[in-house]
Amino acid sequence: RSNKHIYAQIIDDIASVTLASASTRGKVVRDGLKKTGNAAAAKIVGTEIAKQAIGVGIKCVKFDRN
């Protein structure tokens, strides 16, 4: 998270590969947002990364704020 944007990634730590990512800088999420750094934007980013995760077969994740 920055002051203006929200970012989310799903990473396989063992293989060092990013499996899914979403942010308010991406066109899919940015369209329809008035502001990109608020709770409404975070909800949309969460929904988008969840769709991507399901698309690649991920059903469970562990949250790591680092």
PDB file of N, CA, C and O in Angstrom:
ATOM      1  N   ARG A   1       0.841  -1.163   0.000  1.00  0.00           N
ATOM      2  CA  ARG A   1       0.000   0.000   0.000  1.00  0.00           C
ATOM      3  C   ARG A   1       0.887   1.227   0.000  1.00  0.00           C
ATOM      4  O   ARG A   1       1.908   1.271   0.686  1.00  0.00           O
ATOM      5  N   SER A   2       0.488   2.224  -0.776  1.00  0.00           N
ATOM      6  CA  SER A   2       1.120   3.537  -0.734  1.00  0.00           C
ATOM      7  C   SER A   2       0.017   4.538  -0.409  1.00  0.00           C
ATOM      8  O   SER A   2      -1.126   4.146  -0.174  1.00  0.00           O
ATOM      9  N   ASN A   3       0.344   5.802  -0.395  1.00  0.00           N
ATOM     10  CA  ASN A   3      -0.672   6.817  -0.121  1.00  0.00           C
ATOM     11  C   ASN A   3      -1.715   6.901  -1.226  1.00  0.00           C
ATOM     12  O   ASN A   3      -2.848   7.316  -0.982  1.00  0.00           O
ATOM     13  N   LYS A   4      -1.343   6.513  -2.428  1.00  0.00           N
ATOM     14  CA  LYS A   4      -2.249   6.673  -3.564  1.00  0.00           C
ATOM     15  C   LYS A   4      -2.763   5.365  -4.150  1.00  0.00           C
ATOM     16  O   LYS A   4      -3.792   5.364  -4.826  1.00  0.00           O
ATOM     17  N   HIS A   5      -2.082   4.263  -3.912  1.00  0.00           N
ATOM     18  CA  HIS A   5      -2.454   3.012  -4.569  1.00  0.00           C
ATOM     19  C   HIS A   5      -2.394   1.826  -3.614  1.00  0.00           C
ATOM     20  O   HIS A   5      -1.740   1.884  -2.573  1.00  0.00           O
ATOM     21  N   ILE A   6      -3.081   0.755  -3.980  1.00  0.00           N
ATOM     22  CA  ILE A   6      -3.112  -0.484  -3.210  1.00  0.00           C
ATOM     23  C   ILE A   6      -2.632  -1.612  -4.121  1.00  0.00           C
ATOM     24  O   ILE A   6      -3.041  -1.705  -5.279  1.00  0.00           O
ATOM     25  N   TYR A   7      -1.761  -2.467  -3.584  1.00  0.00           N
ATOM     26  CA  TYR A   7      -1.172  -3.559  -4.344  1.00  0.00           C
ATOM     27  C   TYR A   7      -1.392  -4.873  -3.604  1.00  0.00           C
ATOM     28  O   TYR A   7      -1.392  -4.895  -2.373  1.00  0.00           O
ATOM     29  N   ALA A   8      -1.576  -5.957  -4.331  1.00  0.00           N
ATOM     30  CA  ALA A   8      -1.686  -7.287  -3.726  1.00  0.00           C
ATOM     31  C   ALA A   8      -1.031  -8.297  -4.664  1.00  0.00           C
ATOM     32  O   ALA A   8      -1.164  -8.206  -5.884  1.00  0.00           O
ATOM     33  N   GLN A   9      -0.321  -9.261  -4.076  1.00  0.00           N
ATOM     34  CA  GLN A   9       0.319 -10.317  -4.853  1.00  0.00           C
ATOM     35  C   GLN A   9       0.143 -11.649  -4.141  1.00  0.00           C
ATOM     36  O   GLN A   9       0.088 -11.706  -2.913  1.00  0.00           O
ATOM     37  N   ILE A  10       0.057 -12.707  -4.912  1.00  0.00           N
ATOM     38  CA  ILE A  10       0.104 -14.063  -4.380  1.00  0.00           C
ATOM     39  C   ILE A  10       1.380 -14.679  -4.932  1.00  0.00           C
ATOM     40  O   ILE A  10       1.553 -14.810  -6.144  1.00  0.00           O
ATOM     41  N   ILE A  11       2.280 -15.058  -4.010  1.00  0.00           N
ATOM     42  CA  ILE A  11       3.610 -15.514  -4.393  1.00  0.00           C
ATOM     43  C   ILE A  11       3.860 -16.916  -3.852  1.00  0.00           C
ATOM     44  O   ILE A  11       3.524 -17.220  -2.708  1.00  0.00           O
ATOM     45  N   ASP A  12       4.449 -17.758  -4.680  1.00  0.00           N
ATOM     46  CA  ASP A  12       4.935 -19.063  -4.240  1.00  0.00           C
ATOM     47  C   ASP A  12       6.365 -18.837  -3.758  1.00  0.00           C
ATOM     48  O   ASP A  12       7.278 -18.694  -4.572  1.00  0.00           O
ATOM     49  N   ASP A  13       6.566 -18.802  -2.431  1.00  0.00           N
ATOM     50  CA  ASP A  13       7.887 -18.530  -1.865  1.00  0.00           C
ATOM     51  C   ASP A  13       8.919 -19.589  -2.229  1.00  0.00           C
ATOM     52  O   ASP A  13      10.092 -19.268  -2.422  1.00  0.00           O
ATOM     53  N   ILE A  14       8.505 -20.826  -2.323  1.00  0.00           N
ATOM     54  CA  ILE A  14       9.449 -21.906  -2.614  1.00  0.00           C
ATOM     55  C   ILE A  14       9.976 -21.795  -4.041  1.00  0.00           C
ATOM     56  O   ILE A  14      11.178 -21.930  -4.270  1.00  0.00           O
ATOM     57  N   ALA A  15       9.091 -21.552  -4.992  1.00  0.00           N
ATOM     58  CA  ALA A  15       9.497 -21.447  -6.396  1.00  0.00           C
ATOM     59  C   ALA A  15       9.884 -20.024  -6.787  1.00  0.00           C
ATOM     60  O   ALA A  15      10.362 -19.800  -7.899  1.00  0.00           O
ATOM     61  N   SER A  16       9.682 -19.052  -5.883  1.00  0.00           N
ATOM     62  CA  SER A  16       9.970 -17.634  -6.151  1.00  0.00           C
ATOM     63  C   SER A  16       9.246 -17.147  -7.405  1.00  0.00           C
ATOM     64  O   SER A  16       9.843 -16.538  -8.292  1.00  0.00           O
ATOM     65  N   VAL A  17       7.939 -17.433  -7.456  1.00  0.00           N
ATOM     66  CA  VAL A  17       7.121 -17.070  -8.614  1.00  0.00           C
ATOM     67  C   VAL A  17       5.878 -16.328  -8.140  1.00  0.00           C
ATOM     68  O   VAL A  17       5.236 -16.732  -7.171  1.00  0.00           O
ATOM     69  N   THR A  18       5.546 -15.244  -8.828  1.00  0.00           N
ATOM     70  CA  THR A  18       4.302 -14.537  -8.559  1.00  0.00           C
ATOM     71  C   THR A  18       3.187 -15.234  -9.318  1.00  0.00           C
ATOM     72  O   THR A  18       3.243 -15.351 -10.542  1.00  0.00           O
ATOM     73  N   LEU A  19       2.171 -15.698  -8.594  1.00  0.00           N
ATOM     74  CA  LEU A  19       1.078 -16.451  -9.204  1.00  0.00           C
ATOM     75  C   LEU A  19      -0.084 -15.557  -9.617  1.00  0.00           C
ATOM     76  O   LEU A  19      -0.792 -15.858 -10.578  1.00  0.00           O
ATOM     77  N   ALA A  20      -0.282 -14.452  -8.889  1.00  0.00           N
ATOM     78  CA  ALA A  20      -1.361 -13.520  -9.211  1.00  0.00           C
ATOM     79  C   ALA A  20      -1.010 -12.166  -8.621  1.00  0.00           C
ATOM     80  O   ALA A  20      -0.323 -12.087  -7.602  1.00  0.00           O
ATOM     81  N   SER A  21      -1.478 -11.104  -9.254  1.00  0.00           N
ATOM     82  CA  SER A  21      -1.264  -9.766  -8.715  1.00  0.00           C
ATOM     83  C   SER A  21      -2.381  -8.844  -9.180  1.00  0.00           C
ATOM     84  O   SER A  21      -2.966  -9.027 -10.247  1.00  0.00           O
ATOM     85  N   ALA A  22      -2.656  -7.853  -8.348  1.00  0.00           N
ATOM     86  CA  ALA A  22      -3.668  -6.849  -8.684  1.00  0.00           C
ATOM     87  C   ALA A  22      -3.303  -5.560  -7.968  1.00  0.00           C
ATOM     88  O   ALA A  22      -2.715  -5.590  -6.886  1.00  0.00           O
ATOM     89  N   SER A  23      -3.644  -4.451  -8.557  1.00  0.00           N
ATOM     90  CA  SER A  23      -3.407  -3.159  -7.925  1.00  0.00           C
ATOM     91  C   SER A  23      -4.354  -2.126  -8.517  1.00  0.00           C
ATOM     92  O   SER A  23      -4.991  -2.356  -9.545  1.00  0.00           O
ATOM     93  N   THR A  24      -4.430  -0.995  -7.850  1.00  0.00           N
ATOM     94  CA  THR A  24      -5.270   0.089  -8.356  1.00  0.00           C
ATOM     95  C   THR A  24      -4.611   0.790  -9.535  1.00  0.00           C
ATOM     96  O   THR A  24      -5.216   1.681 -10.131  1.00  0.00           O
ATOM     97  N   ARG A  25      -3.415   0.420  -9.878  1.00  0.00           N
ATOM     98  CA  ARG A  25      -2.766   0.979 -11.058  1.00  0.00           C
ATOM     99  C   ARG A  25      -3.154   0.231 -12.325  1.00  0.00           C
ATOM    100  O   ARG A  25      -2.955   0.737 -13.430  1.00  0.00           O
ATOM    101  N   GLY A  26      -3.706  -0.970 -12.176  1.00  0.00           N
ATOM    102  CA  GLY A  26      -4.128  -1.765 -13.325  1.00  0.00           C
ATOM    103  C   GLY A  26      -5.440  -1.272 -13.906  1.00  0.00           C
ATOM    104  O   GLY A  26      -6.307  -0.798 -13.172  1.00  0.00           O
ATOM    105  N   LYS A  27      -5.592  -1.378 -15.204  1.00  0.00           N
ATOM    106  CA  LYS A  27      -6.774  -0.861 -15.893  1.00  0.00           C
ATOM    107  C   LYS A  27      -8.068  -1.508 -15.411  1.00  0.00           C
ATOM    108  O   LYS A  27      -9.073  -0.817 -15.244  1.00  0.00           O
ATOM    109  N   VAL A  28      -8.063  -2.809 -15.188  1.00  0.00           N
ATOM    110  CA  VAL A  28      -9.283  -3.516 -14.774  1.00  0.00           C
ATOM    111  C   VAL A  28      -9.814  -2.945 -13.466  1.00  0.00           C
ATOM    112  O   VAL A  28     -11.019  -2.734 -13.325  1.00  0.00           O
ATOM    113  N   VAL A  29      -8.938  -2.696 -12.524  1.00  0.00           N
ATOM    114  CA  VAL A  29      -9.344  -2.193 -11.211  1.00  0.00           C
ATOM    115  C   VAL A  29      -9.592  -0.693 -11.256  1.00  0.00           C
ATOM    116  O   VAL A  29     -10.562  -0.209 -10.673  1.00  0.00           O
ATOM    117  N   ARG A  30      -8.741   0.035 -11.928  1.00  0.00           N
ATOM    118  CA  ARG A  30      -8.804   1.500 -11.949  1.00  0.00           C
ATOM    119  C   ARG A  30     -10.102   2.023 -12.559  1.00  0.00           C
ATOM    120  O   ARG A  30     -10.633   3.035 -12.102  1.00  0.00           O
ATOM    121  N   ASP A  31     -10.614   1.354 -13.573  1.00  0.00           N
ATOM    122  CA  ASP A  31     -11.867   1.793 -14.192  1.00  0.00           C
ATOM    123  C   ASP A  31     -12.990   1.720 -13.165  1.00  0.00           C
ATOM    124  O   ASP A  31     -13.206   0.671 -12.559  1.00  0.00           O
ATOM    125  N   GLY A  32     -13.688   2.795 -12.967  1.00  0.00           N
ATOM    126  CA  GLY A  32     -14.800   2.821 -12.029  1.00  0.00           C
ATOM    127  C   GLY A  32     -14.437   3.329 -10.647  1.00  0.00           C
ATOM    128  O   GLY A  32     -15.312   3.435  -9.788  1.00  0.00           O
ATOM    129  N   LEU A  33     -13.172   3.646 -10.407  1.00  0.00           N
ATOM    130  CA  LEU A  33     -12.765   4.183  -9.111  1.00  0.00           C
ATOM    131  C   LEU A  33     -12.574   5.689  -9.188  1.00  0.00           C
ATOM    132  O   LEU A  33     -11.975   6.200 -10.134  1.00  0.00           O
ATOM    133  N   LYS A  34     -13.081   6.391  -8.194  1.00  0.00           N
ATOM    134  CA  LYS A  34     -12.813   7.826  -8.102  1.00  0.00           C
ATOM    135  C   LYS A  34     -11.492   8.067  -7.383  1.00  0.00           C
ATOM    136  O   LYS A  34     -10.716   8.945  -7.763  1.00  0.00           O
ATOM    137  N   LYS A  35     -11.242   7.266  -6.326  1.00  0.00           N
ATOM    138  CA  LYS A  35      -9.994   7.352  -5.575  1.00  0.00           C
ATOM    139  C   LYS A  35      -9.374   5.963  -5.524  1.00  0.00           C
ATOM    140  O   LYS A  35     -10.083   4.957  -5.536  1.00  0.00           O
ATOM    141  N   THR A  36      -8.059   5.914  -5.468  1.00  0.00           N
ATOM    142  CA  THR A  36      -7.377   4.625  -5.538  1.00  0.00           C
ATOM    143  C   THR A  36      -6.691   4.213  -4.238  1.00  0.00           C
ATOM    144  O   THR A  36      -6.025   3.178  -4.208  1.00  0.00           O
ATOM    145  N   GLY A  37      -6.829   4.981  -3.174  1.00  0.00           N
ATOM    146  CA  GLY A  37      -6.147   4.648  -1.931  1.00  0.00           C
ATOM    147  C   GLY A  37      -7.072   4.447  -0.754  1.00  0.00           C
ATOM    148  O   GLY A  37      -6.636   4.545   0.393  1.00  0.00           O
ATOM    149  N   ASN A  38      -8.343   4.168  -1.007  1.00  0.00           N
ATOM    150  CA  ASN A  38      -9.306   4.047   0.095  1.00  0.00           C
ATOM    151  C   ASN A  38      -9.814   2.606   0.247  1.00  0.00           C
ATOM    152  O   ASN A  38      -9.401   1.705  -0.483  1.00  0.00           O
ATOM    153  N   ALA A  39     -10.717   2.416   1.212  1.00  0.00           N
ATOM    154  CA  ALA A  39     -11.242   1.076   1.501  1.00  0.00           C
ATOM    155  C   ALA A  39     -12.022   0.493   0.324  1.00  0.00           C
ATOM    156  O   ALA A  39     -11.960  -0.712   0.082  1.00  0.00           O
ATOM    157  N   ALA A  40     -12.746   1.322  -0.400  1.00  0.00           N
ATOM    158  CA  ALA A  40     -13.501   0.832  -1.559  1.00  0.00           C
ATOM    159  C   ALA A  40     -12.546   0.284  -2.619  1.00  0.00           C
ATOM    160  O   ALA A  40     -12.826  -0.740  -3.242  1.00  0.00           O
ATOM    161  N   ALA A  41     -11.430   0.961  -2.819  1.00  0.00           N
ATOM    162  CA  ALA A  41     -10.432   0.492  -3.779  1.00  0.00           C
ATOM    163  C   ALA A  41      -9.808  -0.815  -3.304  1.00  0.00           C
ATOM    164  O   ALA A  41      -9.562  -1.715  -4.107  1.00  0.00           O
ATOM    165  N   ALA A  42      -9.550  -0.923  -2.001  1.00  0.00           N
ATOM    166  CA  ALA A  42      -8.977  -2.152  -1.444  1.00  0.00           C
ATOM    167  C   ALA A  42      -9.912  -3.334  -1.655  1.00  0.00           C
ATOM    168  O   ALA A  42      -9.462  -4.442  -1.947  1.00  0.00           O
ATOM    169  N   LYS A  43     -11.199  -3.102  -1.509  1.00  0.00           N
ATOM    170  CA  LYS A  43     -12.180  -4.172  -1.714  1.00  0.00           C
ATOM    171  C   LYS A  43     -12.150  -4.658  -3.163  1.00  0.00           C
ATOM    172  O   LYS A  43     -12.212  -5.861  -3.417  1.00  0.00           O
ATOM    173  N   ILE A  44     -12.055  -3.741  -4.095  1.00  0.00           N
ATOM    174  CA  ILE A  44     -12.024  -4.110  -5.509  1.00  0.00           C
ATOM    175  C   ILE A  44     -10.728  -4.855  -5.839  1.00  0.00           C
ATOM    176  O   ILE A  44     -10.750  -5.829  -6.590  1.00  0.00           O
ATOM    177  N   VAL A  45      -9.599  -4.403  -5.282  1.00  0.00           N
ATOM    178  CA  VAL A  45      -8.326  -5.103  -5.490  1.00  0.00           C
ATOM    179  C   VAL A  45      -8.421  -6.520  -4.921  1.00  0.00           C
ATOM    180  O   VAL A  45      -7.957  -7.471  -5.550  1.00  0.00           O
ATOM    181  N   GLY A  46      -9.013  -6.665  -3.744  1.00  0.00           N
ATOM    182  CA  GLY A  46      -9.188  -7.983  -3.139  1.00  0.00           C
ATOM    183  C   GLY A  46     -10.043  -8.903  -3.984  1.00  0.00           C
ATOM    184  O   GLY A  46      -9.738 -10.086  -4.138  1.00  0.00           O
ATOM    185  N   THR A  47     -11.109  -8.356  -4.529  1.00  0.00           N
ATOM    186  CA  THR A  47     -11.988  -9.144  -5.397  1.00  0.00           C
ATOM    187  C   THR A  47     -11.253  -9.583  -6.660  1.00  0.00           C
ATOM    188  O   THR A  47     -11.388 -10.727  -7.093  1.00  0.00           O
ATOM    189  N   GLU A  48     -10.488  -8.688  -7.241  1.00  0.00           N
ATOM    190  CA  GLU A  48      -9.762  -9.004  -8.472  1.00  0.00           C
ATOM    191  C   GLU A  48      -8.684 -10.060  -8.233  1.00  0.00           C
ATOM    192  O   GLU A  48      -8.540 -10.986  -9.032  1.00  0.00           O
ATOM    193  N   ILE A  49      -7.930  -9.934  -7.150  1.00  0.00           N
ATOM    194  CA  ILE A  49      -6.884 -10.936  -6.907  1.00  0.00           C
ATOM    195  C   ILE A  49      -7.503 -12.284  -6.556  1.00  0.00           C
ATOM    196  O   ILE A  49      -6.927 -13.328  -6.864  1.00  0.00           O
ATOM    197  N   ALA A  50      -8.665 -12.274  -5.919  1.00  0.00           N
ATOM    198  CA  ALA A  50      -9.366 -13.532  -5.626  1.00  0.00           C
ATOM    199  C   ALA A  50      -9.796 -14.221  -6.919  1.00  0.00           C
ATOM    200  O   ALA A  50      -9.666 -15.439  -7.043  1.00  0.00           O
ATOM    201  N   LYS A  51     -10.302 -13.458  -7.875  1.00  0.00           N
ATOM    202  CA  LYS A  51     -10.688 -14.025  -9.175  1.00  0.00           C
ATOM    203  C   LYS A  51      -9.481 -14.655  -9.868  1.00  0.00           C
ATOM    204  O   LYS A  51      -9.569 -15.753 -10.418  1.00  0.00           O
ATOM    205  N   GLN A  52      -8.349 -13.941  -9.833  1.00  0.00           N
ATOM    206  CA  GLN A  52      -7.136 -14.465 -10.463  1.00  0.00           C
ATOM    207  C   GLN A  52      -6.663 -15.734  -9.762  1.00  0.00           C
ATOM    208  O   GLN A  52      -6.256 -16.695 -10.415  1.00  0.00           O
ATOM    209  N   ALA A  53      -6.718 -15.734  -8.434  1.00  0.00           N
ATOM    210  CA  ALA A  53      -6.284 -16.901  -7.663  1.00  0.00           C
ATOM    211  C   ALA A  53      -7.135 -18.122  -8.000  1.00  0.00           C
ATOM    212  O   ALA A  53      -6.605 -19.211  -8.221  1.00  0.00           O
ATOM    213  N   ILE A  54      -8.424 -17.941  -8.039  1.00  0.00           N
ATOM    214  CA  ILE A  54      -9.323 -19.044  -8.390  1.00  0.00           C
ATOM    215  C   ILE A  54      -9.024 -19.527  -9.806  1.00  0.00           C
ATOM    216  O   ILE A  54      -9.069 -20.726 -10.084  1.00  0.00           O
ATOM    217  N   GLY A  55      -8.719 -18.588 -10.693  1.00  0.00           N
ATOM    218  CA  GLY A  55      -8.406 -18.934 -12.075  1.00  0.00           C
ATOM    219  C   GLY A  55      -7.178 -19.815 -12.229  1.00  0.00           C
ATOM    220  O   GLY A  55      -7.088 -20.592 -13.180  1.00  0.00           O
ATOM    221  N   VAL A  56      -6.223 -19.702 -11.298  1.00  0.00           N
ATOM    222  CA  VAL A  56      -5.021 -20.541 -11.376  1.00  0.00           C
ATOM    223  C   VAL A  56      -5.062 -21.694 -10.375  1.00  0.00           C
ATOM    224  O   VAL A  56      -4.060 -22.376 -10.164  1.00  0.00           O
ATOM    225  N   GLY A  57      -6.228 -21.907  -9.761  1.00  0.00           N
ATOM    226  CA  GLY A  57      -6.419 -23.071  -8.901  1.00  0.00           C
ATOM    227  C   GLY A  57      -6.039 -22.895  -7.442  1.00  0.00           C
ATOM    228  O   GLY A  57      -5.895 -23.886  -6.727  1.00  0.00           O
ATOM    229  N   ILE A  58      -5.872 -21.669  -6.981  1.00  0.00           N
ATOM    230  CA  ILE A  58      -5.525 -21.418  -5.581  1.00  0.00           C
ATOM    231  C   ILE A  58      -6.809 -21.283  -4.777  1.00  0.00           C
ATOM    232  O   ILE A  58      -7.698 -20.510  -5.133  1.00  0.00           O
ATOM    233  N   LYS A  59      -6.898 -22.042  -3.691  1.00  0.00           N
ATOM    234  CA  LYS A  59      -8.096 -21.991  -2.852  1.00  0.00           C
ATOM    235  C   LYS A  59      -7.796 -21.509  -1.444  1.00  0.00           C
ATOM    236  O   LYS A  59      -8.719 -21.177  -0.700  1.00  0.00           O
ATOM    237  N   CYS A  60      -6.521 -21.464  -1.063  1.00  0.00           N
ATOM    238  CA  CYS A  60      -6.150 -21.067   0.292  1.00  0.00           C
ATOM    239  C   CYS A  60      -4.852 -20.263   0.229  1.00  0.00           C
ATOM    240  O   CYS A  60      -3.925 -20.643  -0.486  1.00  0.00           O
ATOM    241  N   VAL A  61      -4.778 -19.166   0.964  1.00  0.00           N
ATOM    242  CA  VAL A  61      -3.570 -18.347   1.017  1.00  0.00           C
ATOM    243  C   VAL A  61      -3.232 -18.024   2.467  1.00  0.00           C
ATOM    244  O   VAL A  61      -4.075 -18.147   3.356  1.00  0.00           O
ATOM    245  N   LYS A  62      -1.999 -17.614   2.692  1.00  0.00           N
ATOM    246  CA  LYS A  62      -1.558 -17.161   4.002  1.00  0.00           C
ATOM    247  C   LYS A  62      -1.189 -15.694   3.868  1.00  0.00           C
ATOM    248  O   LYS A  62      -0.397 -15.328   3.000  1.00  0.00           O
ATOM    249  N   PHE A  63      -1.753 -14.857   4.717  1.00  0.00           N
ATOM    250  CA  PHE A  63      -1.503 -13.424   4.666  1.00  0.00           C
ATOM    251  C   PHE A  63      -0.147 -13.115   5.280  1.00  0.00           C
ATOM    252  O   PHE A  63       0.160 -13.567   6.383  1.00  0.00           O
ATOM    253  N   ASP A  64       0.663 -12.345   4.563  1.00  0.00           N
ATOM    254  CA  ASP A  64       1.965 -11.895   5.047  1.00  0.00           C
ATOM    255  C   ASP A  64       2.100 -10.430   4.684  1.00  0.00           C
ATOM    256  O   ASP A  64       2.189 -10.089   3.504  1.00  0.00           O
ATOM    257  N   ARG A  65       2.116  -9.574   5.667  1.00  0.00           N
ATOM    258  CA  ARG A  65       2.111  -8.138   5.423  1.00  0.00           C
ATOM    259  C   ARG A  65       3.455  -7.601   4.942  1.00  0.00           C
ATOM    260  O   ARG A  65       3.534  -6.436   4.551  1.00  0.00           O
ATOM    261  N   ASN A  66       4.494  -8.395   4.958  1.00  0.00           N
ATOM    262  CA  ASN A  66       5.822  -7.898   4.570  1.00  0.00           C
ATOM    263  C   ASN A  66       5.874  -7.561   3.146  1.00  0.00           C
ATOM    264  O   ASN A  66       6.915  -7.127   2.652  1.00  0.00           O
TER     265      ASN A  66
END
